[in-house]
Amino acid sequence: MGTAAGQRGRRQVMTSVGERVISDVPGTRNALVLRIYGFMISQLIHTAVELGIPDRLRDRPTASADLAAEAGTAPQPTHRLLRALAAVGVLDEPEQDRFVLSSFGEPLAENTEHSLSAITKLFCSPEVLRSWSELTHSIRTGESAFEHIHGMGLFPYLGGVPELAETFHTAMSENARFELPSIAAGYDFGQFRTIVDVGGGNGTLLSAILTRHPGTRGVLLDTAVGAAEATALLAANGLAERCDVVAGDFLESVPSGGDAYLIKSVLHNWDDDRVVRVLRNCRQAMGTTGTLLLIEPVVPAVTGPDTRIETVLSDLNMLVMTAGGKERTERQFRELLAAAGFILVSVTAPLPGTDLRVLQAKPV
Ligand SMILES: C[S@@+](CC[C@H](N)C(=O)[O-])C[C@H]1O[C@@H](n2cnc3c(N)ncnc32)[C@H](O)[C@@H]1O
């Protein structure tokens, strides 16, 4: 109701982030307003990351003018930015005009275990923001807003913009590093002799698997950019001898010789026809034996409490950023696998802390 007493009552019902009180009570008008303002919050976090503020304020309460001098920014706007970052919980302000990174904001620092720094840079990049601003176009037409704007797909585009490509691969490995303990614990990769990681990115996941299972060898397939980064990372991890890196196109072919083919966070980038092509290439490479492991989110058939917001946002991100990519239901995976000569054998529960499941399939 709109009475002043009612408004006061509602304002008193607040939730807290750490020690901070925010007016984001589910179901209230203000909660909806904050969602409308969501882009402002992501942009101020992005600006903080671009200016290196989380790293500068780590364990070091600093006055806004001193931070501005260090970062080469204007003092008063810097104070206003820091205040807003404190209001959303990313910073603390233990005394007037002394700002320090909060534990909630810790992952925004670059050199921290589960950094979200590259993910911030990627998702707030002009390319992603501009594409999302054309979501209505994608909903009306079914076309990728990214392709509508750039006249080419995301991956060919990344080939010509090395800085964004590096941010992309670092962001993927930030995700992979966070997901790794769950993935490694959620499935026994040690049972295989050779694991082929199809679209393995910069090799973060395969490095972790090979390190954990010394009897296992790896083959990583990715684009020229991804393969170059993977070669460097695998060598830095002392795994060069145990892993071949192949620069190629999984739509054309996949290296043979693996007894397991792993595809993580890849199929959602592609339309059904191309997913079947990638799966058929795996089927051809592995012959009649072998195991196919898909590590992807699975969208529930009906939206309910087990539907994760990040999964359905990722689904729309695929609509906007890729030509025909999507998150899929178990039934959709089953049908695509069948079309490529596989049978879906099992699906795990979501790996703890993630929306990812392991879908295991066998050749038929
Ligand atoms: C979303 S990333 C996932 C990377 C990695 N599997 C992970 O989970 O961190 C998709 C990967 O597919 C690679 N890729 C895209 N098109 C490809 C193609 N035609 N052939 C091989 N790799 C490709 C990209 O370079 C990228 O590394």
Ligand as a Chemical Component Dictionary entry (heavy atoms), coordinates in Angstrom:
data_LIG
# 
_chem_comp.id                   LIG 
_chem_comp.type                 NON-POLYMER 
_chem_comp.pdbx_formal_charge   0 
_chem_comp.three_letter_code    LIG 
# 
loop_
_chem_comp_atom.comp_id 
_chem_comp_atom.atom_id 
_chem_comp_atom.alt_atom_id 
_chem_comp_atom.type_symbol 
_chem_comp_atom.charge 
_chem_comp_atom.model_Cartn_x 
_chem_comp_atom.model_Cartn_y 
_chem_comp_atom.model_Cartn_z 
_chem_comp_atom.pdbx_ordinal 
LIG C1  C1  C 0  33.430 -20.430 -24.026 1  
LIG S1  S1  S 1  35.060 -20.909 -24.411 2  
LIG C2  C2  C 0  35.286 -22.329 -23.370 3  
LIG C3  C3  C 0  36.721 -22.632 -23.117 4  
LIG C4  C4  C 0  36.996 -23.789 -22.140 5  
LIG N1  N1  N 0  36.439 -25.043 -22.607 6  
LIG C5  C5  C 0  36.499 -23.446 -20.749 7  
LIG O1  O1  O 0  35.498 -24.003 -20.327 8  
LIG O2  O2  O -1 37.102 -22.592 -20.097 9  
LIG C6  C6  C 0  34.851 -21.606 -26.049 10 
LIG C7  C7  C 0  36.166 -22.029 -26.671 11 
LIG O3  O3  O 0  35.919 -22.569 -27.978 12 
LIG C8  C8  C 0  36.981 -22.119 -28.831 13 
LIG N2  N2  N 0  36.524 -22.177 -30.230 14 
LIG C9  C9  C 0  35.598 -21.399 -30.829 15 
LIG N3  N3  N 0  35.425 -21.758 -32.102 16 
LIG C10 C10 C 0  36.256 -22.811 -32.322 17 
LIG C11 C11 C 0  36.505 -23.641 -33.454 18 
LIG N4  N4  N 0  35.839 -23.470 -34.608 19 
LIG N5  N5  N 0  37.408 -24.635 -33.326 20 
LIG C12 C12 C 0  38.087 -24.820 -32.159 21 
LIG N6  N6  N 0  37.869 -24.066 -31.041 22 
LIG C13 C13 C 0  36.974 -23.075 -31.135 23 
LIG C14 C14 C 0  37.248 -20.714 -28.346 24 
LIG O4  O4  O 0  38.514 -20.226 -28.756 25 
LIG C15 C15 C 0  37.127 -20.884 -26.841 26 
LIG O5  O5  O 0  38.363 -21.232 -26.251 27 
# 
loop_
_chem_comp_bond.comp_id 
_chem_comp_bond.atom_id_1 
_chem_comp_bond.atom_id_2 
_chem_comp_bond.value_order 
_chem_comp_bond.pdbx_ordinal 
LIG C1  S1  SING 1  
LIG S1  C2  SING 2  
LIG S1  C6  SING 3  
LIG C2  C3  SING 4  
LIG C3  C4  SING 5  
LIG C4  N1  SING 6  
LIG C4  C5  SING 7  
LIG C5  O1  DOUB 8  
LIG C5  O2  SING 9  
LIG C6  C7  SING 10 
LIG C7  O3  SING 11 
LIG C7  C15 SING 12 
LIG O3  C8  SING 13 
LIG C8  N2  SING 14 
LIG C8  C14 SING 15 
LIG N2  C9  SING 16 
LIG N2  C13 SING 17 
LIG C9  N3  DOUB 18 
LIG N3  C10 SING 19 
LIG C10 C11 SING 20 
LIG C10 C13 DOUB 21 
LIG C11 N4  SING 22 
LIG C11 N5  DOUB 23 
LIG N5  C12 SING 24 
LIG C12 N6  DOUB 25 
LIG N6  C13 SING 26 
LIG C14 O4  SING 27 
LIG C14 C15 SING 28 
LIG C15 O5  SING 29 
# 
